[in-house]
Amino acid sequence: MAQAAPVPGSELPASALCLPAIAAAERSARLPAQILRSIALVESGRVDPATGRTIPWPWAVNVAGTGYFYASKDEAVTAVRQFQANGAQSIDVGCAQINLQHHPGAFATLDSAFDPQANASYAARFLNTLYATTGNWPLAAAGYHSRTAEIGLNYARKVMAIWPNARHYGGLPQERAERLGTLSADYSIFKPSFAAQLRRMDEDRAQREQGTAAPELVWVNRPPEPVRLLPTGTQRMAQREPRRVPG
């Protein structure tokens, strides 16, 4: 199994990159402490082979519901380019798994999309935008994944289960499903460009997840050549569900 190697030009291993970037983004965006950390653990969390702790992984990629962990940034970038060359469009990348199709203006380059600070900063801004429209952090967490009620709320429950400060911000009682569903149907409350972005993201997420099993996450030592959406011969590390409490 590939180990977490230090990033070129840095003494820090890849496993130490996401959490500091996320903490800085939370402070800069004035988010509740550890909410983005909890989201990132749900999005890209894996067990660090060196420490046994669950951490967000900076070189994580999810393509059409199947997730991959790469050993380096260069490998992740190369893999995404190959996926795109093979026709894949809905691709989540980095610590906070930003979708390149639905957030086309988030990063200047594909390389910067994998930069932990840039990735976490954009995720924090997106989460703040969702909070501004919901007025509720659990619902903002739901909307980070999907504003389709059932999908978003199920996701938010995973985030709330590992968010240490969740009890200070209320729960997700069943009656709120109707509220989230109403928001997903009424995109007119958003600016047109953001409304179109959310609508496309929700439709894509619903199509990917409705009636399907939890996506698999696999450890990839090197990008498959050519990259296939359902590769064979790779070592399975974990499934996206359930997530573990961060250690």
C-alpha positions, 0 to 999 in steps of 0.5 A, spaced: 500 500 500 502 506 498 504 511 504 503 518 505 509 521 502 511 529 503 509 534 498 515 536 494 517 543 497 514 541 504 516 537 510 508 535 511 505 529 509 499 529 505 495 527 511 497 533 514 495 538 509 487 538 509 486 539 517 490 546 517 487 549 511 480 547 513 481 550 520 484 557 517 478 557 512 473 556 518 476 562 521 477 566 515 469 565 513 467 565 520 464 559 520 462 555 526 468 551 529 469 544 525 463 544 521 467 544 515 472 539 518 466 535 519 463 536 512 470 534 509 471 528 513 464 525 510 467 527 503 474 525 503 475 522 509 480 516 510 484 512 515 491 515 515 495 508 514 501 512 518 497 514 524 490 510 524 486 516 524 481 518 520 483 525 516 480 528 509 485 526 504 487 532 499 488 528 493 481 525 493 477 524 487 470 522 486 467 521 479 460 519 478 459 516 485 465 512 485 471 515 489 479 514 489 484 516 493 491 518 490 498 518 493 500 525 490 497 531 487 500 530 480 497 523 480 490 526 482 491 531 477 493 526 471 487 522 473 482 527 473 485 529 466 484 522 464 477 522 466 475 528 463 478 525 456 474 519 457 468 523 457 466 524 465 463 531 467 461 530 474 468 530 478 469 532 485 476 534 488 480 535 494 479 536 501 472 538 501 470 535 494 468 541 490 465 539 484 468 541 477 462 541 473 457 545 478 463 550 480 466 551 474 469 558 476 471 556 483 479 555 481 483 558 476 486 551 474 486 544 475 492 544 479 489 549 484 483 545 485 487 540 489 491 546 493 488 544 500 487 552 502 484 554 495 479 548 496 477 549 503 477 556 502 472 555 496 468 550 500 467 555 506 465 561 502 459 556 498 457 554 505 456 561 508 452 562 501 448 556 503 447 559 510 445 566 508 439 562 504 437 557 510 439 561 516 440 554 519 447 551 519 445 543 519 440 545 513 446 549 510 450 542 511 445 538 507 445 543 502 452 543 501 451 536 498 444 536 495 438 541 496 433 535 494 430 533 501 431 526 502 439 526 499 441 532 503 438 531 510 441 524 510 448 527 508 447 532 514 445 527 519 452 524 517 455 531 518 452 532 525 453 525 528 461 527 527 461 535 528 463 536 536 459 542 536 452 540 533 448 540 539 449 548 539 446 549 532 440 544 533 438 538 530 435 535 523 428 534 526 423 530 520 419 536 519 425 540 516 425 535 510 419 539 508 423 546 508 429 543 505 424 540 499 421 547 499 427 551 498 430 546 493 424 547 488 424 555 489 431 557 486 428 564 485 430 566 492 437 566 489 441 570 484 440 567 477 447 564 476 447 561 483 440 558 482 442 555 476 448 552 479 444 549 485 439 546 480 444 543 476 448 540 482 441 537 485 439 534 479 446 531 478 446 528 485 439 526 485 440 522 478 447 519 481 444 517 488 437 515 488 436 508 488 443 506 488 448 503 493 453 508 497 459 509 493 465 505 493 472 509 495 478 505 493 486 506 494 489 508 487 497 507 487 497 509 480 492 512 475 489 506 471 491 507 464 486 508 461 482 511 467 475 507 467 469 509 471 469 502 475 476 500 475 478 493 477 484 490 481 485 496 485 485 495 493 478 497 496 480 502 502 473 503 505 466 505 503 463 512 503 458 510 508 458 509 514 463 515 516 467 514 522 468 519 528 474 523 527 480 521 532 
